[in-house]
Amino acid sequence: SGGMVSQTISVEPDKDYILSAYVLDSWTIGVSVDGNKISKSGNASDWEKVSVNFNSGSANSVTISAEYYNGTGRFDDFTITENNNTSTDNSSVLQVQTVTASGDDGNVPQNTLDNDLSTRWSSEGDGQWINYDLGSTNQLTEVLIAWYKGDERTASFDIYGGTDENNLSLIFSGQSSGNSLNLEAYDVTDIDARYVKIVGHGNSSNAWNSITEVQIKGNNASSGEEDTIPPQEVTNLSSSASNQSVYLSWNNPTDNDFDHVEISYNGGSAVTSAENITIDGLTNGTQYTFTVVAYDLRGNASNGVSIADTPEQATYPSDIISGLSHWKVTLPVDADGNDSSNETDYHDRNTNAWEVYDLINFEYSPYFEAVNDEVVFKAHCGGATTSGSKYPRSELRQLVGGGDNYWSVNDYQYLQVELRVTHTPVEKPEICMTQIHGPENEPLRLQYHANNGLYLVWNESNKIYFSDDVPYSLGQKLRVTVEVDNGDITCTVLNLDNNKSFSYTWTSNDDTGYFKVGCYTQSSMFLSQFKSGYDDETPDAYGEVRVSKIDLVENY
């Protein structure tokens, strides 16, 4: 009926990788990077090697998976390797003046110069060619080519170069790697050339020659001078300040030889090739001027673009957690601020816990408030509860589709939370931090017990303790990632303080659900009345969880 296995592994940020495996029968292999899942599927009558290309982006870890949905699925020899088929040449990317081809099927040769891997030039038949005119003579050092379906098949081709378009020299002959959709670097014979022609000989599947992107690298040979032209400036520079940090975003210049930007500000600097960065460790109330300078591969620099912003202490939880409009909060008091602390019988407890829907610029101290760069969720054991719960909570409930609805476990849902458990009750020192709540039961609860460590409760009553895999002490930060797809749930827990992680996948008993995040204190001042073997907590005993980040993907 189907199933999945998965594993979370460490990677380096901003690297190209290839996930490969041998497969037989019904198969899907995939990798999830910061909530985005890249996968391939098929049905193989004999063992074959398949691969998925991905970039790690800002992630330090990714989750790989093997899945099948009918009959039998077989998998073997999973590997992840860094995709080193990229350029190591430091010469400039040369500007192409014109491009022509022997033919096309409507996918024109100009598509190979648009910086878009989703477009291509295609022409069928052995000997079909595409020719690039650089406009002047240059010393060639390297040609980079990205192939259509380059991760599924190998392309056979030759590269010619020279100054006479009718008398070009062979400077490379070979095949593509067959495992990448990105630009692959080919070290050509160094030659003075104005023209570069790629001649195709089909691919391992058919006679088509299909190229998505080309870059040609070299040095100006006619003048003997190096490139001294700086790149264009970055555009659309914007900033967003928060507690002790400023988030910057921009669009990089479109120059072919663009390499990176350097951000300088009073007190420091940073370098990145991405189009955004968060500058941390700033002083609240101090205005900072950030100047972003673009550099090309030759080290030429633009003049720079500047913007000023001032980090400030967060006032409300919505200043820290973006997207709180997608959640409501349940508090351990009613709308008048009353709890259960004056009652003596469990059945007389206050069950009118306050539910607040509009959380923008809302706080209710000490149960839901911003402290430094975290949102504090606090629930005391004498707190009010919901009518169906024995325990008080200060907890977010996902508003699916903008209301108290459910999503389907067959659609892709994603939640990533960064949090710390900072306090537990005394008699029963236990807290739930993350949930999936379904109409019949709870397909997922992530909980912490001061004596037993971290554990998962799945499909209401099944428990997995993983304190040996992920040791945890109060105050350490956890990154909790939950993915729901095709009826399966995968929960990955990473301790950011010791880099220990645990991941588990199971099939949900419920067909629908919604996410919950915060502090669901698993104890009560009435504990002895419904839980044998325990003494009552004092009303002011409490649990506390601090959340610094929530990322949510909802399909509804």
N, C-alpha and C positions, 0 to 999 in steps of 0.2 A: 504493500500500500504506500510505500515511499518512506524516506528517512534522510537524515543528514548527519554527518560528523563534521566537526570544526576544530580549529586550533588557533589561538592567538599567539603571534610571534613578534619579536622586536625587529624594527627596521630603522634605517637612517632616514631622517626627513629629506624631502626634495630629491629623491633618487628614483630613477627608472628601474623597475624590476620586471622579471618574467616568472610567472607561476606556471609550472609544467607538471603534467601527470600522464601516466598511461591509463587508458580507459577501455572498457568493454561493455557492450550492451547499452542500457539506458544511462546517460551520464549528464551531470552538470558540475562544473568546477567554477569556483568564484572566489573573489576577494573583496572584503568590505574595508574601505578606507574612509575614516571620518564620516561614517554614515552612508557613503555612496557605495553601492554594490556593483561590481563589474563581474559578469559571468558569461560562460558559454555553455551550450547544451548540444546534445546530439545522441545518435544511436549507432554504435560501432559493432560490426559483425566480427571483427578481429581486433586484437590489441593494437591500439595506435596511440601515439603521443600527441597531446593537445596542449595548448598554452594560452595564457591570458596575460596581456601586458598592462602594467599600471604604474602610476607615479605615486609615491608615498605622501606628497604634499607636505603638510605640517605634522603628520602623524609620526609617533615613535613606535607604534605597533599597529598591526593589521590582523584581521581574522580571515583565514582561508577556510574553504569548505568544499566538501564533496557531497553531492545530493543525487537522489534518484526518485522518480515519481511513479513508476510502474514497472512490473516485472522484476528484473534483476539489474543491479548496477554494480560494476566491479571497478576498483581503482587501485593503483599501485605507484610506487616510486614518485611521490610528490617532491618537487624541488622548487626553491625560490633562488634565483640568481640575479645579481645586478646586471642590468642591460648596459654593457660597456660598448655597444656598437654605436657610440656617439663620437663626435669629433674631439681630438686632442690637439688639433692644429691651431696655432695662435695667429695665423694670417687672417687677413680681412675677408669678409664675405663680399664678393664682387657684384656690382650692379649689372643686371642684364638689360640690354637696350631693346632687343626684340627676340621673340621665340617663334619658330616655325616647326612644322612636322610633316611627315610623309602622308599623313592622313589622320582621321579621327572618326569616332562614332557619335559625335555630338558633344563628347567630353573633350574640350578644346585644349591646346597646349598651354594657353595662358593660365589655366587652372593650376599649373605647377609652380606658379610664382605668387599666389595670393595668400600665402601663410595660413591656409585652411586645409587640414588633412581630410576633410570630408568631400573635397572636390578632386578631380583627377583628369589627366589625359589618358585616353585609351585608343589603341589601334591594333587590329588583329593581323597576325601573320609574321613569319620569320623575316627579319630585316627591316621592319618598320622603325622609323627613327624620329627623334625630336632634337632640334638644333638650337643652341643658345648663342646669340651674338652679344659679346660684351662691349662692343663699340670701340674698343681700343685694345692694344696688346698688353697682356698681363702675364706674370709668371704663375702658372697654375701649381697648386700644392695638394688640393684635395677636392673631391666632389662628394656631396652628400645627397642621397636619394631616399625618399620615402615611397614605399610600394603599396599599391592598393591590395588589400588582403595579404599584406606582407607577413602577418603572423600565422597564415594558413598554408602558404605555398612559397616556393623559391622561384625567383626570376633569373633567367640567364640573359646576359647582356655584355656589350662592349662599350667602352668610352673612347672617343677620338678627340684630338685637339690639334690646333695649329693656327697659323696666321692666314693661310690660303684655304678658303671654304671648300675648294675643289680638290685639295690635296692635304688631307688631315692624317695625323699619325695615331696609331693605336697606343693608348696610354694606360688602359686597364681592360682586363677580360676576366669575367668570373660570374658568380651567382650571389644573390641576396641571402641573408641568413635564414629566412623563413620563420622567424620568431619575433618580428617587431613591425608595428605600424608606424614607428617614428623614423626620423631621418637616420640613415645608416651611412657611416663615413667610409669612403673608399680612397685609399692612398694612391694617387695616380703618379705616373712618371712626371717629374717636374719639367715643364716645357713652357716656352713663350707661346701664348695663344690668344687669339681674339674669339675663336669659335670653339664651342664644346658640343659634341654630338654624342647622344646616347642611342645605340642601336640595339633593339630588343630581339630576342630569339624565343619568345614565349615563356611560359612558366611550367611548373611541375604538374599543373592540372589541365592546361589548355594552351592555345597558341596566342592568347591575348598578351599585350604589353600595356601595363597600366601603372602610371606613376602619379602620386598625389602631390608631391612637393620636391623641389630641387634647390640646393644651394651650391654655389661654386666659390671656392676660396683660393686666394692667391695674393700676390704682391704686384704693384704696378711696375712693369718691366721697361716701359718706354721712357719714362722720365727718371727712373732710379730713385724717386722720392717716395717716402712712406705716406700713408693716409694721415692727414692732419685735420680732417674735417670732423668737428664734434657731432654727436648725435643730437636729435631734437630734444626739447624739454619734455618732461612728463606732463600729462594733462589731467584735468579734473581732480586736482589734489584737494582732499577734504580731511577733516579731523573730527574726532569725537572724544571728549575728555570724560574720565571717570576717576575713581579714587586712586591716586598715586600713579595714574597711567593715562596715556593718550593713544588712541587708535588712529592710524593714518592709512588712507587708501588713495590710489591714483591709477592712471593708465600709463603703462610704459610706452616709450616712443616706438614707432614702427620701423626704424632703421634696421636693415638686415644684419648689421654688425653690432647692434646693441648688445651689451653684456650684463650690466648691473646698475643699481643706483646706490648712492651713499647718502644717508640721512645724518645730518649734523645738527646739534642743538646745544644750548648752553649747559654743559656738563657731560656731554658724551657724543657718540656717533654709532651708527649701525650700517651694515651692508646687506643687501638682499637683491635677488633677481625677481622676486615676486612683486605683486602689485598692492601689498598691504603689509603692515607691521604694527605691533603693539609695543610702545616704549614704556617699560615699567620702571619702578624705583624713583619716581618723580616726587617732588614736594608739593603737597596740596597748597593752593593759594598762590603759587608762583607761576607767572606767565612764561611759557617757553616758545621760542621761535624755532621751527623746524624747517630746514632747507634741504630739498631733495635735488641731488645732482645726478644726471645720467652719464654713464661711461660706456664707450664702445670697446671692442676687442683690442684696439691699439692703445687704449688708455686715454683717448681724447675725452674731454669732459664738457658738458653743457654749462651754462652760467648758473643754473639752479633756479628752483621755484620755492617760495617760502610761504609758510602759514603759521599763525600763532594760536595757541590755546592754553587753557589753564586747568590743570587737574583739580578736582574738588572732592571733598569727603562726600560719600554717597548719603543721601537723606532718606530715601525710600528703597524698599526691596526692588522696585521696578527700575531703579537706577543701576542695579547690579545684574539682575536677571532680565535679559531681553525677552520679549514675547510673553510677558505675564498676562496679556490679554487672552491667551489661549488656556488660562487656568483660573480656577477659583480656589479659595483657601477655607478649610474648616478649622475653627479655633476651639480651644478647650474652655470656652465660656459662651454664655448665650449673648444675645444682642444687647442686653442690659449690663453685661459684665459679670453675671452671676455664675457660680460653679456648683459643685456638690459638696464642698468642704464642711458644710454644717449638717449634712445628713449622716445617719448612722446605719441605714439599711440600703443594700445594693438596689433593691427594687424602687426606692424613692429617689434614686440619683437623678440629676438634671440631664435629660436626654435631648435638650434643645440647643446642641452645639451650633454656634453661629457660622453660617456659610456666607462668605463675601465674594461677590462676582467681579466687581470692578476693583482691580488691584493696582491700577496706575496711580502713583502718588498716595498709596495707602499703606499704613503700618498700624500695628496694635502691640505696643510694648507691654510685657517682655516676650510675648508669644510669637510675634511675627514682625521683625524689624531688621534694619540694616545696621551692621556693626563692621566698621572698616570696609573690607571688600567682600563680605559674606552676608548672606541672609540667615538670620537666626530663626530656627523653628523650635519652640519650646512647648512642652505639654506636661503639666503637673498631674500627679496621681489623684488629686481631688478635683480634677477638671470635669467640665460637662462633656458628655459623649453624644454621638449620634444614637438614634433609637435602636439600631441593630448591633451596637458594639458595646463591649464591656470596658473598653479602654479608651482614654482620652487621646486626642491627637491635635497637632498643629501641622497640617498636611495639605499640599496642593492636589487638586483633582483636575485632570485634563478635561477641557470643554471641547469635546469632539464636534467638529462642524459648528462651533460656536455655542454649543449647549450641552445639556446632560445626556449626551448620546454615546453610542458605542461604535468602534470601528471593527472591521472584519479581520480575523487572524490570517485570512488567506491573502490579504493585501499587505504590501510592505509598510511597516511601521518602525520608527527608530527613535530611541531616546538615549542621550548621553548626559550624565550628571557627574559633576565633581563636588564631593561633599566630605565632611568630617563629622564623626560622632564625638561629641565633646562632653557628654554627661549621661549617666544611666541612673535609674532608680536603684534602691538598695536591696530590698527583699527579693525582687525578681529583676535583676539588672539587664533588661532586654529591650531592644528598640528595633522597629521596622523602618527602613529608610526609603525603599523603592518597591512599588507594587505594580502588577497588572491586575485589575479587578474585573471579573466577569460577572455575567448575570446569575450563574449558578455557584461559582466558587472563585478562588483567587489563583489564576494560573501561575503567578509569580509573586513571591515576597523575598526580598533580600533583608536579612536580619543580622543583628550583632548581639551576642550575649557575652557579658564581661568575663564569664568563666569558660565558655565554650568557643568563643571566637565567632568568625563570620560563617554564615550558612545560608543556603537557598531552600526555600519551601516552594515546591512546584506541584501544580495541580492539587492545591489545597493541603494535602497531608503527607506528601513525600519530602524528605529532607536530605540535603547533602551538606555535610560540614567540610569546609576546606581551609580550616585554620592552619593546617600543616603546609598547604600550598601558598597561602597568603597570610602570614602572621600579621596581626593588627593590634595596635595600641591606641588608646583614646587620643584623639587629636591628629592622627595621621590622615592624609588626604587620599581618598579613593576616587578613581574614575570608573563609573559604572556604565556599561554600554549594553543596551537591550535592543535586539533586532527580532522582528516578527515578520514571517513571510511563509506563504504556502502552508499555513497551519502549524509551523514550527516556531519555537522561541529559543533564542540564543542569548544567554546572559554572560557577559565577560566583566570580571572585576579585576582592576589593576591598582595595587598600592603604589602611589606615586612617590612615596618616601623610601621604599625598598625595592621597587621595580619587580615585585612578585605578582603573578597574575594567575587567574583561574577562569576557565570557560566551560559552559555546559549547555547542551542543546536537548530539547525534548519537544514532543508533540502536545499541543494544548488540548485539554479536554473541553474547553469552552470554544465556541465559534466566534465570539466577539469579546471586546474588552476595552479598557482605557487605562492610561498610566496615572500613577500617584507618586508623589515625591515629598519628603519632609520627615517629620518625627511622629511616628505612631507608637506611643509609649505602651509597652506590653506589660503594664502593671497597673494596680489600682489601690486606692485606700480601702476598697471592699474586697480585697483579693481573697481573703480566707473564706468568704461566703460562696465563692464559686470555683476556687482552685485549691484542692486539698494539698496539705503539706506546706503551706505558706502562711506567714503572718501578714497582716495588713501593712501597707505602706503608710507613711504619714502623708497628709494631704499635700504638703509642699515638696515631697520627693518628686523628682522630675527627670525626664529625658530631654536631651538637646542634640540637635543636628544642625550643622552650619553648611549651607550650600553656596558655592561660588559660581556655578555655571550650569545651565540647562540648554541642551540642543534638542530640538524636536522635529521629526518629520512625520506628518500625518497624512494618510490616504483614507478618505471618507466618502 
